[in-house]
Amino acid sequence: MATTVIRLVGMLPAGWACEPWVEGGRIGLRVEPGPGGAVDRWLAGVLADRVLAGWGAVQWGG
């Protein structure tokens, strides 16, 4: 699972920042996009990667 976090962080566009964590069978990324960045569009592209088949996104406040 930690390798998935590494993969996701590696797929971030230049200039974006994130805080990753792995906990209880779940991974999380708090993403801060650069100027004009669209997290939803990036996430849709990432989840289209065959290697991440079966993974999904959950949005939460905080």
mmCIF file as Biopython writes it, N, C-alpha, C and O atoms, coordinates in Angstrom:
data_model
#
loop_
_atom_site.group_PDB
_atom_site.id
_atom_site.type_symbol
_atom_site.label_atom_id
_atom_site.label_alt_id
_atom_site.label_comp_id
_atom_site.label_asym_id
_atom_site.label_entity_id
_atom_site.label_seq_id
_atom_site.pdbx_PDB_ins_code
_atom_site.Cartn_x
_atom_site.Cartn_y
_atom_site.Cartn_z
_atom_site.occupancy
_atom_site.B_iso_or_equiv
_atom_site.auth_seq_id
_atom_site.auth_asym_id
_atom_site.pdbx_PDB_model_num
ATOM 1   N N  . MET A ? 1  ? 0.819   -1.189 0.000   1.0 0.0 1  A 1 
ATOM 2   C CA . MET A ? 1  ? 0.000   0.000  0.000   1.0 0.0 1  A 1 
ATOM 3   C C  . MET A ? 1  ? 0.864   1.255  0.000   1.0 0.0 1  A 1 
ATOM 4   O O  . MET A ? 1  ? 0.505   2.246  -0.636  1.0 0.0 1  A 1 
ATOM 5   N N  . ALA A ? 2  ? 1.976   1.233  0.689   1.0 0.0 2  A 1 
ATOM 6   C CA . ALA A ? 2  ? 2.858   2.400  0.695   1.0 0.0 2  A 1 
ATOM 7   C C  . ALA A ? 2  ? 3.391   2.683  -0.702  1.0 0.0 2  A 1 
ATOM 8   O O  . ALA A ? 2  ? 3.648   3.838  -1.043  1.0 0.0 2  A 1 
ATOM 9   N N  . THR A ? 3  ? 3.561   1.642  -1.516  1.0 0.0 3  A 1 
ATOM 10  C CA . THR A ? 3  ? 4.026   1.878  -2.886  1.0 0.0 3  A 1 
ATOM 11  C C  . THR A ? 3  ? 2.982   2.646  -3.694  1.0 0.0 3  A 1 
ATOM 12  O O  . THR A ? 3  ? 3.335   3.386  -4.612  1.0 0.0 3  A 1 
ATOM 13  N N  . THR A ? 4  ? 1.714   2.479  -3.366  1.0 0.0 4  A 1 
ATOM 14  C CA . THR A ? 4  ? 0.667   3.239  -4.043  1.0 0.0 4  A 1 
ATOM 15  C C  . THR A ? 4  ? 0.795   4.721  -3.704  1.0 0.0 4  A 1 
ATOM 16  O O  . THR A ? 4  ? 0.607   5.576  -4.569  1.0 0.0 4  A 1 
ATOM 17  N N  . VAL A ? 5  ? 1.112   5.022  -2.460  1.0 0.0 5  A 1 
ATOM 18  C CA . VAL A ? 5  ? 1.314   6.419  -2.064  1.0 0.0 5  A 1 
ATOM 19  C C  . VAL A ? 5  ? 2.471   7.010  -2.864  1.0 0.0 5  A 1 
ATOM 20  O O  . VAL A ? 5  ? 2.382   8.135  -3.355  1.0 0.0 5  A 1 
ATOM 21  N N  . ILE A ? 6  ? 3.547   6.256  -2.991  1.0 0.0 6  A 1 
ATOM 22  C CA . ILE A ? 6  ? 4.704   6.729  -3.758  1.0 0.0 6  A 1 
ATOM 23  C C  . ILE A ? 6  ? 4.304   6.974  -5.206  1.0 0.0 6  A 1 
ATOM 24  O O  . ILE A ? 6  ? 4.702   7.978  -5.796  1.0 0.0 6  A 1 
ATOM 25  N N  . ARG A ? 7  ? 3.522   6.070  -5.784  1.0 0.0 7  A 1 
ATOM 26  C CA . ARG A ? 7  ? 3.055   6.226  -7.161  1.0 0.0 7  A 1 
ATOM 27  C C  . ARG A ? 7  ? 2.225   7.507  -7.297  1.0 0.0 7  A 1 
ATOM 28  O O  . ARG A ? 7  ? 2.433   8.289  -8.224  1.0 0.0 7  A 1 
ATOM 29  N N  . LEU A ? 8  ? 1.291   7.716  -6.376  1.0 0.0 8  A 1 
ATOM 30  C CA . LEU A ? 8  ? 0.427   8.898  -6.439  1.0 0.0 8  A 1 
ATOM 31  C C  . LEU A ? 8  ? 1.223   10.191 -6.297  1.0 0.0 8  A 1 
ATOM 32  O O  . LEU A ? 8  ? 0.997   11.148 -7.038  1.0 0.0 8  A 1 
ATOM 33  N N  . VAL A ? 9  ? 2.146   10.220 -5.356  1.0 0.0 9  A 1 
ATOM 34  C CA . VAL A ? 9  ? 2.965   11.417 -5.162  1.0 0.0 9  A 1 
ATOM 35  C C  . VAL A ? 9  ? 3.792   11.678 -6.421  1.0 0.0 9  A 1 
ATOM 36  O O  . VAL A ? 9  ? 3.970   12.829 -6.818  1.0 0.0 9  A 1 
ATOM 37  N N  . GLY A ? 10 ? 4.293   10.622 -7.043  1.0 0.0 10 A 1 
ATOM 38  C CA . GLY A ? 10 ? 5.066   10.767 -8.272  1.0 0.0 10 A 1 
ATOM 39  C C  . GLY A ? 10 ? 4.248   11.277 -9.443  1.0 0.0 10 A 1 
ATOM 40  O O  . GLY A ? 10 ? 4.806   11.807 -10.404 1.0 0.0 10 A 1 
ATOM 41  N N  . MET A ? 11 ? 2.942   11.125 -9.378  1.0 0.0 11 A 1 
ATOM 42  C CA . MET A ? 11 ? 2.067   11.575 -10.458 1.0 0.0 11 A 1 
ATOM 43  C C  . MET A ? 11 ? 1.577   13.012 -10.259 1.0 0.0 11 A 1 
ATOM 44  O O  . MET A ? 11 ? 0.873   13.550 -11.113 1.0 0.0 11 A 1 
ATOM 45  N N  . LEU A ? 12 ? 1.942   13.627 -9.145  1.0 0.0 12 A 1 
ATOM 46  C CA . LEU A ? 12 ? 1.525   15.019 -8.909  1.0 0.0 12 A 1 
ATOM 47  C C  . LEU A ? 12 ? 2.189   15.955 -9.911  1.0 0.0 12 A 1 
ATOM 48  O O  . LEU A ? 12 ? 3.367   15.791 -10.228 1.0 0.0 12 A 1 
ATOM 49  N N  . PRO A ? 13 ? 1.454   16.920 -10.402 1.0 0.0 13 A 1 
ATOM 50  C CA . PRO A ? 13 ? 2.054   17.922 -11.288 1.0 0.0 13 A 1 
ATOM 51  C C  . PRO A ? 13 ? 3.109   18.743 -10.536 1.0 0.0 13 A 1 
ATOM 52  O O  . PRO A ? 13 ? 3.050   18.894 -9.316  1.0 0.0 13 A 1 
ATOM 53  N N  . ALA A ? 14 ? 4.058   19.257 -11.286 1.0 0.0 14 A 1 
ATOM 54  C CA . ALA A ? 14 ? 5.104   20.107 -10.697 1.0 0.0 14 A 1 
ATOM 55  C C  . ALA A ? 14 ? 4.462   21.287 -9.980  1.0 0.0 14 A 1 
ATOM 56  O O  . ALA A ? 14 ? 3.507   21.884 -10.478 1.0 0.0 14 A 1 
ATOM 57  N N  . GLY A ? 15 ? 4.987   21.616 -8.818  1.0 0.0 15 A 1 
ATOM 58  C CA . GLY A ? 15 ? 4.495   22.759 -8.059  1.0 0.0 15 A 1 
ATOM 59  C C  . GLY A ? 15 ? 3.369   22.445 -7.095  1.0 0.0 15 A 1 
ATOM 60  O O  . GLY A ? 15 ? 2.960   23.306 -6.316  1.0 0.0 15 A 1 
ATOM 61  N N  . TRP A ? 16 ? 2.857   21.207 -7.138  1.0 0.0 16 A 1 
ATOM 62  C CA . TRP A ? 16 ? 1.807   20.816 -6.205  1.0 0.0 16 A 1 
ATOM 63  C C  . TRP A ? 16 ? 2.459   20.254 -4.943  1.0 0.0 16 A 1 
ATOM 64  O O  . TRP A ? 16 ? 3.548   19.683 -4.998  1.0 0.0 16 A 1 
ATOM 65  N N  . ALA A ? 17 ? 1.794   20.417 -3.829  1.0 0.0 17 A 1 
ATOM 66  C CA . ALA A ? 17 ? 2.279   19.875 -2.563  1.0 0.0 17 A 1 
ATOM 67  C C  . ALA A ? 17 ? 1.250   18.887 -2.028  1.0 0.0 17 A 1 
ATOM 68  O O  . ALA A ? 17 ? 0.060   18.990 -2.326  1.0 0.0 17 A 1 
ATOM 69  N N  . CYS A ? 18 ? 1.725   17.925 -1.230  1.0 0.0 18 A 1 
ATOM 70  C CA . CYS A ? 18 ? 0.771   17.000 -0.626  1.0 0.0 18 A 1 
ATOM 71  C C  . CYS A ? 18 ? 1.319   16.471 0.681   1.0 0.0 18 A 1 
ATOM 72  O O  . CYS A ? 18 ? 2.521   16.508 0.942   1.0 0.0 18 A 1 
ATOM 73  N N  . GLU A ? 19 ? 0.411   15.983 1.488   1.0 0.0 19 A 1 
ATOM 74  C CA . GLU A ? 19 ? 0.729   15.340 2.762   1.0 0.0 19 A 1 
ATOM 75  C C  . GLU A ? 19 ? 0.117   13.940 2.703   1.0 0.0 19 A 1 
ATOM 76  O O  . GLU A ? 19 ? -1.094  13.787 2.860   1.0 0.0 19 A 1 
ATOM 77  N N  . PRO A ? 20 ? 0.948   12.916 2.479   1.0 0.0 20 A 1 
ATOM 78  C CA . PRO A ? 20 ? 0.407   11.554 2.387   1.0 0.0 20 A 1 
ATOM 79  C C  . PRO A ? 20 ? 0.414   10.847 3.741   1.0 0.0 20 A 1 
ATOM 80  O O  . PRO A ? 20 ? 1.206   11.187 4.621   1.0 0.0 20 A 1 
ATOM 81  N N  . TRP A ? 21 ? -0.474  9.859  3.904   1.0 0.0 21 A 1 
ATOM 82  C CA . TRP A ? 21 ? -0.436  8.986  5.076   1.0 0.0 21 A 1 
ATOM 83  C C  . TRP A ? 21 ? -1.068  7.647  4.730   1.0 0.0 21 A 1 
ATOM 84  O O  . TRP A ? 21 ? -1.878  7.539  3.810   1.0 0.0 21 A 1 
ATOM 85  N N  . VAL A ? 22 ? -0.678  6.642  5.483   1.0 0.0 22 A 1 
ATOM 86  C CA . VAL A ? 22 ? -1.238  5.293  5.355   1.0 0.0 22 A 1 
ATOM 87  C C  . VAL A ? 22 ? -1.722  4.902  6.738   1.0 0.0 22 A 1 
ATOM 88  O O  . VAL A ? 22 ? -0.973  4.994  7.710   1.0 0.0 22 A 1 
ATOM 89  N N  . GLU A ? 23 ? -2.986  4.460  6.834   1.0 0.0 23 A 1 
ATOM 90  C CA . GLU A ? 23 ? -3.551  4.130  8.145   1.0 0.0 23 A 1 
ATOM 91  C C  . GLU A ? 23 ? -4.695  3.137  7.992   1.0 0.0 23 A 1 
ATOM 92  O O  . GLU A ? 23 ? -5.629  3.371  7.225   1.0 0.0 23 A 1 
ATOM 93  N N  . GLY A ? 24 ? -4.621  2.045  8.714   1.0 0.0 24 A 1 
ATOM 94  C CA . GLY A ? 24 ? -5.723  1.090  8.773   1.0 0.0 24 A 1 
ATOM 95  C C  . GLY A ? 24 ? -6.250  0.607  7.430   1.0 0.0 24 A 1 
ATOM 96  O O  . GLY A ? 24 ? -7.465  0.515  7.251   1.0 0.0 24 A 1 
ATOM 97  N N  . GLY A ? 25 ? -5.385  0.299  6.493   1.0 0.0 25 A 1 
ATOM 98  C CA . GLY A ? 25 ? -5.836  -0.197 5.210   1.0 0.0 25 A 1 
ATOM 99  C C  . GLY A ? 25 ? -6.302  0.880  4.246   1.0 0.0 25 A 1 
ATOM 100 O O  . GLY A ? 25 ? -6.852  0.576  3.187   1.0 0.0 25 A 1 
ATOM 101 N N  . ARG A ? 26 ? -6.085  2.122  4.604   1.0 0.0 26 A 1 
ATOM 102 C CA . ARG A ? 26 ? -6.471  3.234  3.735   1.0 0.0 26 A 1 
ATOM 103 C C  . ARG A ? 26 ? -5.261  4.129  3.528   1.0 0.0 26 A 1 
ATOM 104 O O  . ARG A ? 26 ? -4.368  4.205  4.372   1.0 0.0 26 A 1 
ATOM 105 N N  . ILE A ? 27 ? -5.252  4.798  2.398   1.0 0.0 27 A 1 
ATOM 106 C CA . ILE A ? 27 ? -4.223  5.804  2.180   1.0 0.0 27 A 1 
ATOM 107 C C  . ILE A ? 27 ? -4.916  7.141  1.989   1.0 0.0 27 A 1 
ATOM 108 O O  . ILE A ? 27 ? -6.078  7.211  1.590   1.0 0.0 27 A 1 
ATOM 109 N N  . GLY A ? 28 ? -4.192  8.174  2.276   1.0 0.0 28 A 1 
ATOM 110 C CA . GLY A ? 28 ? -4.752  9.514  2.094   1.0 0.0 28 A 1 
ATOM 111 C C  . GLY A ? 28 ? -3.707  10.460 1.559   1.0 0.0 28 A 1 
ATOM 112 O O  . GLY A ? 28 ? -2.515  10.317 1.834   1.0 0.0 28 A 1 
ATOM 113 N N  . LEU A ? 29 ? -4.162  11.420 0.798   1.0 0.0 29 A 1 
ATOM 114 C CA . LEU A ? 29 ? -3.314  12.494 0.302   1.0 0.0 29 A 1 
ATOM 115 C C  . LEU A ? 29 ? -4.070  13.793 0.479   1.0 0.0 29 A 1 
ATOM 116 O O  . LEU A ? 29 ? -5.162  13.963 -0.062  1.0 0.0 29 A 1 
ATOM 117 N N  . ARG A ? 30 ? -3.508  14.682 1.214   1.0 0.0 30 A 1 
ATOM 118 C CA . ARG A ? 30 ? -4.055  16.041 1.278   1.0 0.0 30 A 1 
ATOM 119 C C  . ARG A ? 30 ? -3.275  16.834 0.238   1.0 0.0 30 A 1 
ATOM 120 O O  . ARG A ? 30 ? -2.085  17.097 0.414   1.0 0.0 30 A 1 
ATOM 121 N N  . VAL A ? 31 ? -3.941  17.212 -0.839  1.0 0.0 31 A 1 
ATOM 122 C CA . VAL A ? 31 ? -3.286  17.817 -1.991  1.0 0.0 31 A 1 
ATOM 123 C C  . VAL A ? 31 ? -3.546  19.316 -2.030  1.0 0.0 31 A 1 
ATOM 124 O O  . VAL A ? 31 ? -4.677  19.776 -1.872  1.0 0.0 31 A 1 
ATOM 125 N N  . GLU A ? 32 ? -2.474  20.061 -2.243  1.0 0.0 32 A 1 
ATOM 126 C CA . GLU A ? 32 ? -2.567  21.510 -2.443  1.0 0.0 32 A 1 
ATOM 127 C C  . GLU A ? 32 ? -2.053  21.794 -3.845  1.0 0.0 32 A 1 
ATOM 128 O O  . GLU A ? 32 ? -0.848  21.769 -4.092  1.0 0.0 32 A 1 
ATOM 129 N N  . PRO A ? 33 ? -2.988  22.068 -4.772  1.0 0.0 33 A 1 
ATOM 130 C CA . PRO A ? 33 ? -2.560  22.305 -6.152  1.0 0.0 33 A 1 
ATOM 131 C C  . PRO A ? 33 ? -1.864  23.650 -6.311  1.0 0.0 33 A 1 
ATOM 132 O O  . PRO A ? 33 ? -2.060  24.574 -5.522  1.0 0.0 33 A 1 
ATOM 133 N N  . GLY A ? 34 ? -1.058  23.728 -7.340  1.0 0.0 34 A 1 
ATOM 134 C CA . GLY A ? 34 ? -0.436  24.991 -7.708  1.0 0.0 34 A 1 
ATOM 135 C C  . GLY A ? 34 ? -1.490  25.907 -8.321  1.0 0.0 34 A 1 
ATOM 136 O O  . GLY A ? 34 ? -2.655  25.526 -8.432  1.0 0.0 34 A 1 
ATOM 137 N N  . PRO A ? 35 ? -1.090  27.099 -8.714  1.0 0.0 35 A 1 
ATOM 138 C CA . PRO A ? 35 ? -2.024  28.053 -9.324  1.0 0.0 35 A 1 
ATOM 139 C C  . PRO A ? 35 ? -2.740  27.440 -10.529 1.0 0.0 35 A 1 
ATOM 140 O O  . PRO A ? 35 ? -2.107  26.865 -11.415 1.0 0.0 35 A 1 
ATOM 141 N N  . GLY A ? 36 ? -4.042  27.569 -10.548 1.0 0.0 36 A 1 
ATOM 142 C CA . GLY A ? 36 ? -4.825  27.074 -11.670 1.0 0.0 36 A 1 
ATOM 143 C C  . GLY A ? 36 ? -4.969  25.562 -11.712 1.0 0.0 36 A 1 
ATOM 144 O O  . GLY A ? 36 ? -5.489  25.023 -12.689 1.0 0.0 36 A 1 
ATOM 145 N N  . GLY A ? 37 ? -4.517  24.862 -10.667 1.0 0.0 37 A 1 
ATOM 146 C CA . GLY A ? 37 ? -4.591  23.404 -10.648 1.0 0.0 37 A 1 
ATOM 147 C C  . GLY A ? 37 ? -6.003  22.912 -10.389 1.0 0.0 37 A 1 
ATOM 148 O O  . GLY A ? 37 ? -6.771  23.550 -9.668  1.0 0.0 37 A 1 
ATOM 149 N N  . ALA A ? 38 ? -6.337  21.789 -10.973 1.0 0.0 38 A 1 
ATOM 150 C CA . ALA A ? 38 ? -7.661  21.191 -10.805 1.0 0.0 38 A 1 
ATOM 151 C C  . ALA A ? 38 ? -7.491  19.787 -10.237 1.0 0.0 38 A 1 
ATOM 152 O O  . ALA A ? 38 ? -7.187  18.848 -10.973 1.0 0.0 38 A 1 
ATOM 153 N N  . VAL A ? 39 ? -7.683  19.644 -8.942  1.0 0.0 39 A 1 
ATOM 154 C CA . VAL A ? 39 ? -7.483  18.362 -8.271  1.0 0.0 39 A 1 
ATOM 155 C C  . VAL A ? 39 ? -8.428  17.300 -8.829  1.0 0.0 39 A 1 
ATOM 156 O O  . VAL A ? 39 ? -8.014  16.161 -9.046  1.0 0.0 39 A 1 
ATOM 157 N N  . ASP A ? 40 ? -9.683  17.655 -9.063  1.0 0.0 40 A 1 
ATOM 158 C CA . ASP A ? 40 ? -10.644 16.670 -9.578  1.0 0.0 40 A 1 
ATOM 159 C C  . ASP A ? 40 ? -10.202 16.088 -10.916 1.0 0.0 40 A 1 
ATOM 160 O O  . ASP A ? 40 ? -10.297 14.879 -11.131 1.0 0.0 40 A 1 
ATOM 161 N N  . ARG A ? 41 ? -9.726  16.928 -11.801 1.0 0.0 41 A 1 
ATOM 162 C CA . ARG A ? 41 ? -9.263  16.462 -13.113 1.0 0.0 41 A 1 
ATOM 163 C C  . ARG A ? 41 ? -8.026  15.582 -12.970 1.0 0.0 41 A 1 
ATOM 164 O O  . ARG A ? 41 ? -7.925  14.543 -13.623 1.0 0.0 41 A 1 
ATOM 165 N N  . TRP A ? 42 ? -7.085  15.990 -12.121 1.0 0.0 42 A 1 
ATOM 166 C CA . TRP A ? 42 ? -5.887  15.190 -11.873 1.0 0.0 42 A 1 
ATOM 167 C C  . TRP A ? 42 ? -6.270  13.829 -11.303 1.0 0.0 42 A 1 
ATOM 168 O O  . TRP A ? 42 ? -5.764  12.800 -11.750 1.0 0.0 42 A 1 
ATOM 169 N N  . LEU A ? 43 ? -7.167  13.824 -10.314 1.0 0.0 43 A 1 
ATOM 170 C CA . LEU A ? 43 ? -7.567  12.575 -9.666  1.0 0.0 43 A 1 
ATOM 171 C C  . LEU A ? 43 ? -8.249  11.629 -10.647 1.0 0.0 43 A 1 
ATOM 172 O O  . LEU A ? 43 ? -8.008  10.422 -10.607 1.0 0.0 43 A 1 
ATOM 173 N N  . ALA A ? 44 ? -9.093  12.153 -11.524 1.0 0.0 44 A 1 
ATOM 174 C CA . ALA A ? 44 ? -9.752  11.311 -12.530 1.0 0.0 44 A 1 
ATOM 175 C C  . ALA A ? 44 ? -8.716  10.652 -13.432 1.0 0.0 44 A 1 
ATOM 176 O O  . ALA A ? 44 ? -8.841  9.474  -13.765 1.0 0.0 44 A 1 
ATOM 177 N N  . GLY A ? 45 ? -7.703  11.399 -13.825 1.0 0.0 45 A 1 
ATOM 178 C CA . GLY A ? 45 ? -6.636  10.835 -14.651 1.0 0.0 45 A 1 
ATOM 179 C C  . GLY A ? 45 ? -5.838  9.773  -13.919 1.0 0.0 45 A 1 
ATOM 180 O O  . GLY A ? 45 ? -5.495  8.738  -14.491 1.0 0.0 45 A 1 
ATOM 181 N N  . VAL A ? 46 ? -5.544  10.029 -12.661 1.0 0.0 46 A 1 
ATOM 182 C CA . VAL A ? 46 ? -4.788  9.072  -11.848 1.0 0.0 46 A 1 
ATOM 183 C C  . VAL A ? 46 ? -5.570  7.771  -11.686 1.0 0.0 46 A 1 
ATOM 184 O O  . VAL A ? 46 ? -5.013  6.686  -11.853 1.0 0.0 46 A 1 
ATOM 185 N N  . LEU A ? 47 ? -6.848  7.876  -11.365 1.0 0.0 47 A 1 
ATOM 186 C CA . LEU A ? 47 ? -7.650  6.674  -11.129 1.0 0.0 47 A 1 
ATOM 187 C C  . LEU A ? 47 ? -7.937  5.910  -12.416 1.0 0.0 47 A 1 
ATOM 188 O O  . LEU A ? 47 ? -8.400  4.771  -12.363 1.0 0.0 47 A 1 
ATOM 189 N N  . ALA A ? 48 ? -7.672  6.514  -13.568 1.0 0.0 48 A 1 
ATOM 190 C CA . ALA A ? 48 ? -7.815  5.809  -14.845 1.0 0.0 48 A 1 
ATOM 191 C C  . ALA A ? 48 ? -6.612  4.905  -15.121 1.0 0.0 48 A 1 
ATOM 192 O O  . ALA A ? 48 ? -6.663  4.067  -16.022 1.0 0.0 48 A 1 
ATOM 193 N N  . ASP A ? 49 ? -5.537  5.066  -14.357 1.0 0.0 49 A 1 
ATOM 194 C CA . ASP A ? 49 ? -4.337  4.232  -14.505 1.0 0.0 49 A 1 
ATOM 195 C C  . ASP A ? 49 ? -4.694  2.786  -14.161 1.0 0.0 49 A 1 
ATOM 196 O O  . ASP A ? 49 ? -5.225  2.519  -13.083 1.0 0.0 49 A 1 
ATOM 197 N N  . ARG A ? 50 ? -4.411  1.865  -15.056 1.0 0.0 50 A 1 
ATOM 198 C CA . ARG A ? 50 ? -4.752  0.444  -14.834 1.0 0.0 50 A 1 
ATOM 199 C C  . ARG A ? 50 ? -4.163  -0.120 -13.547 1.0 0.0 50 A 1 
ATOM 200 O O  . ARG A ? 50 ? -4.762  -0.985 -12.909 1.0 0.0 50 A 1 
ATOM 201 N N  . VAL A ? 51 ? -3.011  0.363  -13.176 1.0 0.0 51 A 1 
ATOM 202 C CA . VAL A ? 51 ? -2.365  -0.131 -11.953 1.0 0.0 51 A 1 
ATOM 203 C C  . VAL A ? 51 ? -3.216  0.170  -10.718 1.0 0.0 51 A 1 
ATOM 204 O O  . VAL A ? 51 ? -3.137  -0.541 -9.716  1.0 0.0 51 A 1 
ATOM 205 N N  . LEU A ? 52 ? -4.021  1.217  -10.794 1.0 0.0 52 A 1 
ATOM 206 C CA . LEU A ? 52 ? -4.848  1.607  -9.653  1.0 0.0 52 A 1 
ATOM 207 C C  . LEU A ? 52 ? -6.298  1.136  -9.808  1.0 0.0 52 A 1 
ATOM 208 O O  . LEU A ? 52 ? -7.195  1.652  -9.141  1.0 0.0 52 A 1 
ATOM 209 N N  . ALA A ? 53 ? -6.522  0.162  -10.685 1.0 0.0 53 A 1 
ATOM 210 C CA . ALA A ? 53 ? -7.875  -0.386 -10.865 1.0 0.0 53 A 1 
ATOM 211 C C  . ALA A ? 53 ? -8.424  -0.839 -9.523  1.0 0.0 53 A 1 
ATOM 212 O O  . ALA A ? 53 ? -7.732  -1.512 -8.759  1.0 0.0 53 A 1 
ATOM 213 N N  . GLY A ? 54 ? -9.647  -0.476 -9.238  1.0 0.0 54 A 1 
ATOM 214 C CA . GLY A ? 54 ? -10.267 -0.848 -7.975  1.0 0.0 54 A 1 
ATOM 215 C C  . GLY A ? 54 ? -10.144 0.211  -6.887  1.0 0.0 54 A 1 
ATOM 216 O O  . GLY A ? 54 ? -10.855 0.158  -5.884  1.0 0.0 54 A 1 
ATOM 217 N N  . TRP A ? 55 ? -9.249  1.168  -7.082  1.0 0.0 55 A 1 
ATOM 218 C CA . TRP A ? 55 ? -9.102  2.252  -6.116  1.0 0.0 55 A 1 
ATOM 219 C C  . TRP A ? 55 ? -10.152 3.312  -6.415  1.0 0.0 55 A 1 
ATOM 220 O O  . TRP A ? 55 ? -10.607 3.446  -7.551  1.0 0.0 55 A 1 
ATOM 221 N N  . GLY A ? 56 ? -10.527 4.055  -5.396  1.0 0.0 56 A 1 
ATOM 222 C CA . GLY A ? 56 ? -11.508 5.113  -5.555  1.0 0.0 56 A 1 
ATOM 223 C C  . GLY A ? 56 ? -11.164 6.282  -4.664  1.0 0.0 56 A 1 
ATOM 224 O O  . GLY A ? 56 ? -10.192 6.239  -3.911  1.0 0.0 56 A 1 
ATOM 225 N N  . ALA A ? 57 ? -11.955 7.312  -4.753  1.0 0.0 57 A 1 
ATOM 226 C CA . ALA A ? 57 ? -11.710 8.527  -3.979  1.0 0.0 57 A 1 
ATOM 227 C C  . ALA A ? 57 ? -12.847 8.765  -3.016  1.0 0.0 57 A 1 
ATOM 228 O O  . ALA A ? 57 ? -14.010 8.498  -3.319  1.0 0.0 57 A 1 
ATOM 229 N N  . VAL A ? 58 ? -12.495 9.273  -1.851  1.0 0.0 58 A 1 
ATOM 230 C CA . VAL A ? 58 ? -13.472 9.688  -0.850  1.0 0.0 58 A 1 
ATOM 231 C C  . VAL A ? 58 ? -13.066 11.099 -0.450  1.0 0.0 58 A 1 
ATOM 232 O O  . VAL A ? 58 ? -11.917 11.344 -0.082  1.0 0.0 58 A 1 
ATOM 233 N N  . GLN A ? 59 ? -14.002 12.010 -0.524  1.0 0.0 59 A 1 
ATOM 234 C CA . GLN A ? 59 ? -13.716 13.374 -0.156  1.0 0.0 59 A 1 
ATOM 235 C C  . GLN A ? 59 ? -14.176 13.631 1.274   1.0 0.0 59 A 1 
ATOM 236 O O  . GLN A ? 59 ? -15.217 13.124 1.694   1.0 0.0 59 A 1 
ATOM 237 N N  . TRP A ? 60 ? -13.425 14.394 2.002   1.0 0.0 60 A 1 
ATOM 238 C CA . TRP A ? 60 ? -13.823 14.729 3.363   1.0 0.0 60 A 1 
ATOM 239 C C  . TRP A ? 60 ? -13.430 16.169 3.647   1.0 0.0 60 A 1 
ATOM 240 O O  . TRP A ? 60 ? -12.561 16.726 2.977   1.0 0.0 60 A 1 
ATOM 241 N N  . GLY A ? 61 ? -14.058 16.756 4.619   1.0 0.0 61 A 1 
ATOM 242 C CA . GLY A ? 61 ? -13.748 18.131 5.022   1.0 0.0 61 A 1 
ATOM 243 C C  . GLY A ? 61 ? -12.628 18.138 6.033   1.0 0.0 61 A 1 
ATOM 244 O O  . GLY A ? 61 ? -12.292 17.110 6.621   1.0 0.0 61 A 1 
ATOM 245 N N  . GLY A ? 62 ? -12.071 19.277 6.224   1.0 0.0 62 A 1 
ATOM 246 C CA . GLY A ? 62 ? -11.015 19.337 7.217   1.0 0.0 62 A 1 
ATOM 247 C C  . GLY A ? 62 ? -10.051 20.334 7.010   1.0 0.0 62 A 1 
ATOM 248 O O  . GLY A ? 62 ? -9.116  20.462 7.801   1.0 0.0 62 A 1 
#
